[in-house]
Amino acid sequence: MELINFDEYSQNDRMYGGTAGRKIGIFYQGSNYIVKYPGNLKEQKMKNIVMSYSNSPVCEYIGSQIYSMLGIPSHDTILGIRNNKVVVACKDFLAEGEKLYEFDKIKVTFEPRFFDSNGNETNGNGVDLYEIIMTIREHPFFKDMVNIERHFWDMFIIDAFIGNTDRNNSNWGIIISEDGMKRIAPVYDNGNCLNCKWDDEKMQLILENEKLLETEAYKGRRCIFEMEGKKINPYYFIEKQQYSECMESVKRLVPAIALSMNKIQDMICEIPVISDIQKRYYQTIIRTRYEKILCPAFEKLCNRGYDYHEDSYLDEER
């Protein structure tokens, strides 16, 4: 794998928001790209973190490549160097005249009152899973669109697989063109997967201890989404097999992961700017999640002949 020298490309006039570190726009091979720099961890004064800069560009690349390998449209990513830093260039997926509406902006325009999974009225800004699914199913904005809920659960499963704990209402959404046509945005913002702030020493410690590996892979993990006021452990959520749409994504994606696993492992191995320990850690932790959670969940579904459509998330939570 060859890294691109992005020093040769001048900055364009596009501006990109977000709080996950510096990012600039460049014009590369006929297209606009967002160049993302590693986060400055010293500046953030984070506890128990010894690295000066995060591995977020590499993790963005790996996470996005995995999404694409599994058949889920993701933004194109290229690893390279700019100003002596490892960066990732993410292709700008907005055409001229198109606008991205993040889900959080759509969600707060839903006029009926919101009630969370505890039955409490809310202002619509939260990450309660019941609110999110209710918005997807009932908001007029989505009435002429298909597969929105499928897309949400596909992201839920793959984010669990790659350990992306930062998927939230503001980093996925819908693209609207000038003529009003809508489409689901490619998956983006995957840089917080695979413990992007960890150094080799911490990774080696996990690799040497099976209990610590299981804790980090799935037992001790939480995502941003909540139920009944508590953050969800996505792996236990998957194990419970209570929600038909989530299980449909398991049914679709686990075979795709099985077919792509060797390709994923090879892709990680070919990245020249990470250590052997990092490579082994990334390969081990995603395989652990597949073998301990995703594969057993899929086999359980197959063995019991689950009728995926006999339950309703909304009915259960009401």
N, C-alpha and C positions, 0 to 999 in steps of 0.2 A: 504493500500500500504506500502510495506516494503522497506526502503532504504538499498542499499548494502554498506558494509564497504569496500571500495577499498584500504584502507591502507594495507590490507593483500596481495596485488598483486604488484610484483616488476615491475619496468619499463622495457620495451623491447627496442630493438635497432632501432625502426622505428621513423622517424622524420616527423613532420607535420608542414607545413607552415601556413601562415595567420597572420593577425594583430589583431584578436579579442580576445586577452588575451592568457594566458598560456595554453598549451595543451601538454600532454605527451602520449606515447603509453604504454599500458599494455597488458598482455596476460590473458584473463579471460574466463574460461570454454571452453577452446579449440580454442578460436578465438582472433585475435588482435582487440583491442578497442582503440579509441582516448578518453582520459579523458580531458574534457574541464573545466577549472576553471572559476569562475565569473570574469568579467572584473574589474580592479581596477579603480574606477571612480575618487578617490581623486588624483591619479597619473595623470589622464588626465586633471584635473583642468577644468571640464566642468561647464558652467554657469547654474544656477538654478537647480543644481543637488546636493542633500544633502546626498545621500546614499554613503557609502564607497565602496560597491561592487554591481555590477549589478545583476539582476535576470536572466541573460542570460542562465544559465544551465537549470533552470525550463522552461523558454520560449522555448529553443531548444527542450526540451522533449515534451511540449504541442504541439508546431507547428508540430513536426515530427509525433506525435501520430495522430494528426488530418489528416495529409496527408494520413497516412496509413488507417485510418478509412474510408476515402473517396475513397479508391481504387487506390491511386497513390503510387507506390513504393517509400519508403523513407528509409533512413538508420535506423537500429534498435537503440533505445536509452534506457538507464537505468539510473535512478536517484540514487545518492549515496553520500557518504561522503568520502573525502580524505583530510588529513591534516586539519581537523576541518572546511572544507569548503564544501558547497553543490556543487557537480559537476554532470556533465552528461557524461556518457560513451557512445560513438557512435561507433557502430561496423564498422570496416574497411571493406568496400565492395569490395576492390581490391584483387583478388586472385593472387597467385604467377605468375609473368610474365605479369600481366595486368598493363596498364597505363591509367591514367585519363588525357584527354585533355579537359581543360576548354574551354568554348565557345569563350572567348576572344582570345585564342591562335589560334583557328580555323579561326575566323573572319578575322584576319589580314593577313592570307595567301590567301585570296580571291583576285585573280589577277585583275579582272576588276576594274575600278575606282569606288569609292564609292561616291554617292550623297545622301545628307540627304533630309529630307522632305521639305526643302526650295529650293532644287535643287542645293545646293552648294557642290562642291567636297570636300571630307574629307580624312583623312589618315586611316580611318577604326577603330580607337581606341575608338570611341564614343559610346553613348547609344541611338542614334536616332533610333526610333522604325522602321522606314522604312529600315534603313541599316540592322537591325537585321533580319527582315522578308525576305529581299532580299537575305541575306547570307544563311538563312535556305532553301530557295527555289531554289537557283541557284548555291551554292557552290558544286563542284564535290565531296567533302568529304562526302556529305549527299546523293549522288545520289542512293546508294543502301540501304538506310535506310528509314523506314516508320515511320510516327507519330511524327516526330521531331517538326513540327509546332503545332500539337495537344498538345504535351508535354509542349511547351512554353506557350501556352494559358491556359492550365490547371494550371500551376504554377502561371500565372498572376492572375487567379480567386482566387485560394486558398490563395495566398499571400495577396490579397486584403481582403479576409475573416479574416485572422489572423492578419492583420496589419503588415506584414513584408515589410518594406520599403527599405530593403537592398539587394533585389535580383538584381544581376547585371551580367555582362558578364563573371565574373570570379568565380562564385559559382554555376554553373551548367555545365554539359558537357557530353562527350562521353567516354566510356571505350573501349579500344582496347586490345585484347588478343594477345598472342605471334603469333598466326596463322593468325592475321589480322582481326578477327571477331570484329564487332562493336556492342555496345549496349548502350542505354541511361543509364546514371548513376542514381542510386536512388537519390531522392531529399535530399539535405543536407544543412547545414548552415542556420538553421531557428531561430537562437538565438536572432535575432533582432526584433522578433514579439512582440506584446502585451505590448508595452511600457516597455521594460525590464529595463530601468534605472529609473523608477518612484518609489517613496515611497508611503506608505499608505495614507499619508495626501493629496498628489496630486490626487490619485485615488478617495478618498472619496469626494474631491471637485467636480470632474467630475460627480460622481454618484448622487450628490445632485442637479445638475443643468442640465436640459434637453437640453438647448441650447449648453452648453459646451460639453455635451455628443455627440450631433449630430456633432459638429465641430470636435471633436477628432475621432469620429467613421468614418466619411467620408467627411464632408464638407471641412475641412482644411488640408486634407492629400495629400501628393505627394509621388510618387515613383521615382526611379532613372531614369527610361526611359523617353525619351524626344520626342516631336514632335514640329517642327518649332522653335527649340531652347528653348523650355520651358518644364519643368518637368510636367509629366502627373499626374492629379488626377485620379487614376484608377477607382474610383467609378463613376465619371462623364463620363469617357470613356466607362464604361460598360452601363451606362444609355443611351448614344447616340445610341448604337446598330448599328454602322456603318460598322463593320467588321465581316464578316460571320464566320471566324474561331473562333474568340473570342466568338461569340454568340453560336457556337456549344458547346464550353466548358461550357457556362452558362446552356445550355440545358441538358448537361450530369451531371453537378455537383450539381446544385441546388436541384434536387430530392434526390441525395445522401446525401447532407447536411441535408435536412429535415428528412430523415430516421435515420441519425446518431446524430442529435442534442442532444437528451437525453443522449446518450452514451458519447458524448463530454462533456456535462455539468457534468455528474457523474465522468468522468476521472479527471476533474479539481478539483472537490470537494474532491477527495480522496488523493490529494497530501498533505502530512503532514507538509511540510516545508514552506508553504506559509500561510499568514494570511487570516482570513475570508474576510477582505476587498479586498485583492488581488483576492481571489476566485470569489467574487461577481463582481468585476470589469471585470475580464477576461470573465466570463459568460455573463455579460451584454453587453459588447462591441461587442462580436462576434454575439450575437443574434440581436443586433441593426443593424449591417451590413447586416445580413441575411434578416431581416424584412423590412428594409428601402430601400435597394438597390438590393440585389440579387433576392429575391422573386418577387418584382414588375417587375424586368427585365424579369424574366422567364415567368410571367403571361402575360406580354405585348407581348412576342414572341408567346406564345400559342394563344392569342386572335386574333392576326393579321395574323396568318398563314404565318409567314416570310419565304421566300425562301432563305435559308442560303447561297446558292451557286450562286446567281445571280450577286453578286458584287465581286470585286477583290481588295484586299488591294493595291497591286502594281499598278494596273491600276488607282485607285483613286488618289494615291499619285503622280503619274507621271503627 
